[in-house]
Amino acid sequence: MGQKVNPIGYRLAVNRDWRSRWYASHQDFPAFLHGDIEIRKYVKDKLRQAAVSRVVIERAWNSIRVTICTARPGVVIGRKGSEIERMTEDIGKMSGGKSVKIDIQEIKTPELDAQLVAENVALQLERRISFRRAMKKTIQATMDFGAIGIKIRCAGRLGGAEISRSESFREGKIPLHTLRAPIDYGFYEAHTMYGIIGVKVWLWKPAEAPANPNQPQRERGERGDRPHRDRGDRQDRSERQPDQAAPVVAPAH
């Protein structure tokens, strides 16, 4: 069913890109795959307070490039780059001595990143804030930053209830079946004293501005570039000459 499909994987070939960019043979593929999982787990655990949204890994022949997308680049870099150097050495040991290069990409508006929004809601739940208040407050803040639509779903022992349930709040448009809509998806788990509460976020970011701001995008169905044909020289049917009339064919008996 459509609601069971991951929105990012559903749009990979349309307007999404892979987070692991490399090619490997059948023999090397399992080692590379488990290596990527181990690197991502290490980065997320190491930079738990740095608001890391995603980690992009690119592999070449004997080198690895790790791009960390974060809302707090200062925490990732550390004092005089000490954290970057330590992480480079650790990832190099994990990858078998390959040369590692770490890039940092700053997220300008973390309120429009689905993964960071999910982590924000989970952090509020761990602080024992009411789940309804946390979800509604987060939705309002995201919509104020220009989001077209957002949907948040929490599942687990909400409010300390003995029977787990799920509740969701939604505002705006979230067309999950529309591939042209760049829906962002995020998931995070809140570890509370009652158990684990899962938080899922679907977010439709505002459309990007055109490359040339002075030239607006053409709307669908616009005919501005089509050549105009003048039809004023066509004779009206009532003004036709008798010899120009269409011949009448008598029916055969």
N, C-alpha and C positions, 0 to 999 in steps of 0.2 A: 504494500500500500504506500501511497505517496508520503504519508506522515512518518513513515519509518525510515526514510532515506536521509542520509547525512547531506545537508545542503551544500557543503563544500565539495564532497566527492561527486555529487550530482552535477555540479557545474565545472568540473575540472577541464573539460575540453572546450568550454565556451568562454568563460570570463574568469576562471580561476587557474592558478598555477600550482604545481607540486611543491611540497615543502622539502622533499629530498630529490635533488637533481643530480643524477649520475646514472651511468650504464655499467652493468656488470654481467659476467658470464654466469652460467648455471652453478658453477662451483663457488664463485665469490659472492653470489647474491645473498645467501643466508647470513654470512658473516657481516656484510655491509648493512643489512637490515637490522640485525641485532645491535650492531655498533651504533647506528643512528638512534635506536631506542635508548641505549645506555647513555649516549651523549645528551639527549634531551632530558632524561631523568636527572642527570647530574647538574645540568644548567638550571632546571626548575628548582631543585633542592638547594643549590648554592645561592641562587638569586630569588629566594622566596619573597623578599621584601622589595624587590626592584620592579614589580609590575611587568613581568615578561609576558608578552602576548603569544609570540610564536618564535620558533627556532628553525631557520632554513639552513640546510646542510648541502654543500656542493663538494663533490669528490672529483679529483683529477687522477693522474697516474700515481703520484706519490705525495699528494698534498690534500688537505681538507680545509675548506673555507666554511666557517660557521658565522652566520648572520643572526644576531640577537635583536629582535624588535621589542623595545621596551619604552615605557613612559618615563623612566627615571634613569637616564644614561649616566648621571653622576655616580649613582650607587653601583652601577656595573663596572665603571672604570676604576673606581676607588681612588685613594690618595696616590697621586703621581703614577697612576697606571699599575698599581700593585696587584689589584684583583685580576686584571686582564693577563698579566704575566703568569700568575699562579694558575689560572684556568687554562692558559695555553699549554703549560707543562703537564697538567693533569690529563687534558684531552689527548695530548701527544702520547702519553703512556697508555691511555685506553685504546688508542688506535694502532698500537704497535710501532711507535717511533716515527710516524709520518709527520711531515711539517704541517703545522696548524696555523691558520690565520683567522683571527676573530674580528668581525666587523660589528659595529653597533648602529642600529637604525632607530631613530627617535620617533615615537608616536606623538604627533602634535595634539590630538584630541582623544584622550583615552575614554571619554564618555561615548564615543562612537565606535569602539572596538568591542565586539561581542564577548571575547574571552575575558577582557578586563572588567566588563560589566558583570559577568557571571562571578568573577572572583570578588568583586566589591559586594555583591549580594551575599555570597557565602561568608565573607568576613563579618558582615553585620549579623548574620545568623549565629555565628560563633560567639559574638558579643551579647547574645541573648536578647536581641532586638526582635520585636514582633515581625513575623515573615510578611504579613500583609503590609505593614508600614514600610519595611525595607523594599519590597517589590514596587509599591506605588511611588515611593520617593525616587527610586532609581529610574523608573519609567518617565516620570516627569522631568528629571534632569536630562535624560537622553533626548527627549522630544524638544526640550528647550535649546539644545545644541543643533537642531535642524534635521533630526532623523525623520525619515518618511514613515517608519513604523517599527514597532518593537513588541516582542512577546517573550514573557518570562514564565518559566514553569518550575515549580519546586515540588519535590516528591520525597517522602520519608515521614518520620514521626514529627509532623509539624505541630509546634506548640507543646511538645511533650506528650501527645496523645499516644495511647497504647496501640491503636490500630493506625498503621501508616496509610497515608492518602496523598493525593497530588492536587495542587491548585495552581492555576495559571491566570495571569493578567495580560491584557493585550490592548494596544492603542495604535491607531494608524493602520497601514496596509502591510501585510506580510504575504505576498503571493509566492508560496513555496513551489508551485508547479510552473511558474514563469521563469524560464532559463535566463532571459535577458535581465531580470532583476537580480543584482548582485547581493544576495542575502548572505550575511555573515552569521556564523554559528559559533557558540562557545559553550563549554561545559566545565563545571567545577564541583567539587564535593566539599561540603561543610562538615567538619568533625565536631559535633556537639556532644553534650553529656548524655543525650538520649540516643545517640547513634549518628549515622551518616545521613545527611540530607543532600540530595543531588539538585543542582541548579543548572537549567538549560536556558540559553538566550538565543533568540532569533532576532536579527537586527538588519533593517534595510537602510543603508547609508544614503545620504543625498547624492544626486548625480554630480559627476565631475563637470567643471566648467569647460567650454570649448577651448581649443588651443589658441585661437586668435580671439581675444575678448571683443574686438571691434566688429567681428563678423559673427553674428549669432547663428545658432544651428537652425537649419531648415526644418520646418515642420513636415510631417508626413502628408503627402498629397499636394505639396506646393508646386505650382507650375510656372515659377518665375523664369526658368531657363528654357522653356519650350518655345519654339518659334511661333509667332502669331500669324495666323492665316486670315487674310482679308476675304470675307465672303460677300462683300457688297456688290461685286460685279456679276454675281450669279443672277440670271433672269428668274423672275417669278413665274410660276407655272401658268398663271392667268395671262401673262404677257407674251407667251410663246406664239410664234407665227404658225399658220396652219400647216405649212410645209415641214415644220420642225416637229410636228406632233408624231407620236409613235404610230406606226402602221397598225391597222386593225386586221386581224386574220379571221376570215369567215370560217365557221365550223364546218367540218366535212360531213356530208349527208351519207 
